[in-house]
Amino acid sequence: MTGHVIGREKVSVPAGRFAALRVELEAFYQGTGNFGTGSGRQVETLWYAPAVNNFVKHDYQDTDWKGNMFDRSSWELEAFKVKQPSIGQMRGD
């Protein structure tokens, strides 16, 4: 699997609008199964928002042995809560 940061962009999800890094991952696979032998391609696009310290959006695509769309899914962050550090964490205890 290879991955690249494509750039920065604004992304809107149910949890809000965020400045995010767009990351694209790509993998190729080959194998043999009940439906024959072949290869496929998997592509994931993720949006990482530093304000949340996590991904806020994810798109996934996978091809089958013949290059046809096998699976496609996506999710978006609906809500989040930033934890405040404890007094001990702020002092470095």
Summary of the structure (lengths in Angstrom):
residues: 93
radius of gyration: 18.4
end to end distance: 39.7
largest distance: 60.9
contacts: 221
relative contact order: 0.21
helix: 5%
strand: 67%
